[in-house]
């Protein structure tokens, strides 16, 4: 909330604020948090897919921009055969998932890997929880993928295809995390099998750390077989080791089916307890300094009177 202060009236008393009290106020404001008014968001248009080049070689990267897509996770992959058979035509090993927020475009980098079948190639984007999908043509050079067998252009073989439709990290306001110690978190992921075959006990690996490529090991959850069309909610508690300050990334990969699914989420830990403690110490130090200064003034000796009446020094007439 933004507050406007009107200028004071003429003659109004002004109070001075020392640097320590100002710092304490700022620290307390940061610790308590300040509400911010949300800006109006423009109405999003129809979903579009943009790429930064029309032709690319195998091994290079292409920047994909998603505009007007509903909020949620979107899977982006390169497909041959125009993507007509869905994931069976796509290079699922290089697919990326990007989190789209409402009101703004999302960008990601897609590594170009030769698709399992020959071009025409497209960049295919599909929303994992809203049912929105689309393609944009991309000419790929250096690919030696085989052509689609006759009569199989629209008839994919049964296969499992796991997608992460929802991903969230929730925090636990423990005393340890408030003071920069180990902070507990809970990763909640919703996994759905959009394929035509069951995913038999898919393997999961999870890492944690700073940056986009964390390396810290997190004990993974165990997944049972997921039938076609079935949806499973996976909950994974983990702990950010101390000193836990700033932004962290938790990254997971579901594999074992020839179609690994990569997902990631970020979380932050702010040691508000340390800020509050620092503010309290500053206030206490200022109060003590003010009290000590007053005590010094009270201890100063006052000028003593000589006890002689000045009128007695005037001679009587």
VENSUL-V893870 format. One record per helix or strand of 3 or more residues. SS is the DSSP state (@ for helix, = for strand). FROM is the first residue (numbers start at 1). TO is the last residue. If there is no record, write none. Layout:
ss->[SS | SS]
from->[FROM | FROM]
to->[TO | TO]
This chain:
ss->[@ | = | = | = | = | @ | @ | @ | = | = | = | = | = | = | @ | = | = | = | = | = | = | @ | @]
from->[19 | 48 | 55 | 61 | 72 | 81 | 86 | 92 | 96 | 106 | 122 | 133 | 139 | 162 | 175 | 183 | 203 | 216 | 231 | 246 | 261 | 272 | 310]
to->[32 | 51 | 57 | 67 | 79 | 83 | 89 | 94 | 100 | 111 | 127 | 137 | 141 | 171 | 178 | 193 | 209 | 218 | 240 | 255 | 269 | 299 | 313]
